[in-house]
Amino acid sequence: MLLSPVVSALALPALTACGATGLIRTLRGKKGDMRLAEAGLGIGFLAGFWAVTGGLPFLGNVAYHQLGEAVALALGVGLITALVGAGPGFTKFLGLAGALFAVVWLTGWRQLMAPTVEELLTIVVYGAIAAAAALRLAALGPGATPIAVTGLAALALAFVALFGHAAGTSDLALALAGACLGSLVWAWPLGRAGVGPATIAVLATGFTGLMVAEARGALHAPWALLPLPLAFWAPEIADRLPALGRLARKKPTRPLALLFAAALPCAAAVGLAFLLGTRLYF
């Protein structure tokens, strides 16, 4: 790690995402806000990736290079799609494709050429969870709520990985959380503006890739990851809780209500990871 853990894993991605988004918005004007400015989140994460791993995607066989490559590709394809002007349906498809690509790329495409039964079942399970979460991500709304919920889930994943003694995954999850935080500076209030294909592609690809990295790299069984994707079902969770349900039905308070709802499975995942992590010492 080139810088101190907190700076490289959280502050640098946040500042880079905020600065890149603001700079592009300023240079492009209001017309470019929802297109090229979406690159800010992905640029922020890649800045954190460089600081944590000491390398850049496609420019060396650094640790977690598959994750960086997947996010860089998602960012590029997402920006092209945004400039073309694809609709919401294609945005949802792009998030789904990014999540599934992350599963395959981080698992190792060479292993899939002749997989064992166990590897094949693992890929199917990972893919099913990733696909469901990616589809829910694109439908979270309103506005920048998908960024906020993914940032919260990434922060929880950082703690899950930390308790699983996967420091690299934890730092990169913090980088994604930081990039989300930096992007949200320009999206406040959360319901003011929506997100486009580049944002959805980066979020779905990055979060899925981190989940796969943690599942494959943790010292204990990855049971703590199971509650985490439920954060993307925040509207359904809020509807089942009277107090949050009332807030979620009001447009001004809906984003915050969904964040509180998403925090419940995130807290469950962190608590379970802590319990599983402490068992390693007994």
PyMOL commands that set and color helices and strands:
alter all, ss='L'
color gray80, all
select helices_A, chain A and resi 5-28+30-32+36-53+65-84+88-107+111-113+117-138+145-163+167-184+197-217+222-225+228-239+242-248+254-279
alter helices_A, ss='H'
color red, helices_A
deselect
rebuild
show_as cartoon
